Amino acid sequence: MNKACIHSVSCKVFSCLDRALVQAEDTLNAVLNKANYWNFLNTKSLNERQKLMMNKLLDGFEGKLNTSKWAKITKVSVDTALRDIIKKPRISTRLCTRSGNRIYLAVDRPARP
């Protein structure tokens, strides 16, 4: 092997290693973030539906979560879903946003580099 070929192979190896380390760091940050939220949430009284939905939000629920989606996922009425949301402890400044008569939920995530 010549020097150029060795350099090319080593660049590919280090590039792959760098991507793996970044992904491992992202995964670790997500796990620690979720653990921190649950440390806080364990001091609150949550029903099983709220725990289920908080896990979905912390695991990266795609799209906007509104009361009708909450109701379908937890198999309850929209009124019960709304009560669950209103009685849920506030865990983030962005957790609950209103748009007209709709309530949307989201959990802040650490920014990706």
C-alpha positions in Angstrom: 0.0 0.0 0.0 1.2 3.5 -0.8 1.0 6.5 1.6 -2.0 8.0 -0.2 -4.0 4.7 0.1 -3.1 4.4 3.8 -4.1 8.0 4.4 -7.5 7.4 2.6 -8.2 4.3 4.6 -7.3 5.9 7.9 -9.4 9.0 7.1 -12.4 6.7 6.5 -11.8 4.8 9.7 -11.5 7.9 11.8 -14.5 9.5 10.1 -16.6 6.4 10.9 -15.3 6.4 14.5 -16.2 10.1 14.9 -19.7 9.4 13.7 -20.1 6.5 16.1 -18.9 8.6 19.0 -21.3 11.5 18.1 -24.2 9.0 17.9 -23.2 7.4 21.2 -23.0 10.9 22.8 -26.5 11.8 21.4 -27.9 8.5 22.8 -26.4 9.0 26.2 -27.7 12.6 26.4 -31.2 11.4 25.5 -31.1 8.7 28.2 -29.8 11.1 30.8 -32.3 13.7 29.8 -35.2 11.2 30.2 -33.8 10.1 33.6 -33.7 13.7 34.8 -37.3 14.2 33.7 -38.4 11.1 35.5 -36.5 12.0 38.7 -38.6 15.2 38.7 -41.8 13.4 37.7 -41.4 10.8 40.4 -42.1 13.6 42.9 -45.5 14.2 41.2 -48.6 12.1 41.2 -49.2 10.8 37.7 -51.8 8.3 36.6 -50.9 5.5 34.2 -52.1 7.4 31.1 -50.0 10.4 32.0 -46.9 8.1 32.5 -47.5 6.5 29.1 -47.8 9.8 27.3 -44.8 11.3 29.1 -42.7 8.4 28.0 -44.0 8.8 24.4 -43.1 12.5 24.5 -39.7 11.9 26.1 -38.9 9.2 23.5 -39.5 11.7 20.6 -43.2 11.6 19.7 -43.4 12.7 16.0 -45.8 15.5 15.1 -48.1 17.5 17.3 -49.8 15.7 20.2 -53.2 17.1 20.8 -56.1 16.0 23.1 -57.7 13.8 20.4 -54.4 12.0 19.7 -53.9 11.6 23.5 -57.4 10.2 23.8 -56.9 7.7 21.0 -53.5 6.5 22.3 -54.7 6.1 25.9 -58.2 4.8 24.8 -60.2 7.4 26.8 -62.6 10.2 25.9 -61.4 13.6 24.7 -62.7 15.1 27.9 -60.6 12.7 30.0 -57.6 13.4 27.9 -58.0 17.1 28.4 -58.3 16.6 32.2 -55.1 14.5 32.1 -53.3 17.2 30.2 -54.5 20.0 32.4 -53.7 18.1 35.6 -50.3 17.1 34.3 -47.3 18.7 36.1 -45.5 21.2 33.9 -42.1 19.8 33.0 -41.0 22.2 30.3 -41.7 25.8 29.2 -42.6 24.4 25.8 -44.6 21.4 27.0 -48.0 23.0 26.5 -48.7 25.5 23.8 -52.1 26.8 22.7 -53.3 27.5 19.2 -56.9 28.7 19.1 -58.8 26.1 21.1 -56.2 23.4 20.7 -53.5 22.3 23.1 -50.2 20.9 21.7 -47.6 19.2 23.7 -43.8 18.9 23.2 -40.7 18.2 25.3 -37.6 20.3 24.9 -34.7 18.3 23.5 -31.0 19.0 23.7 -29.8 20.7 20.5 -27.8 18.5 18.1 -24.3 19.7 17.2 
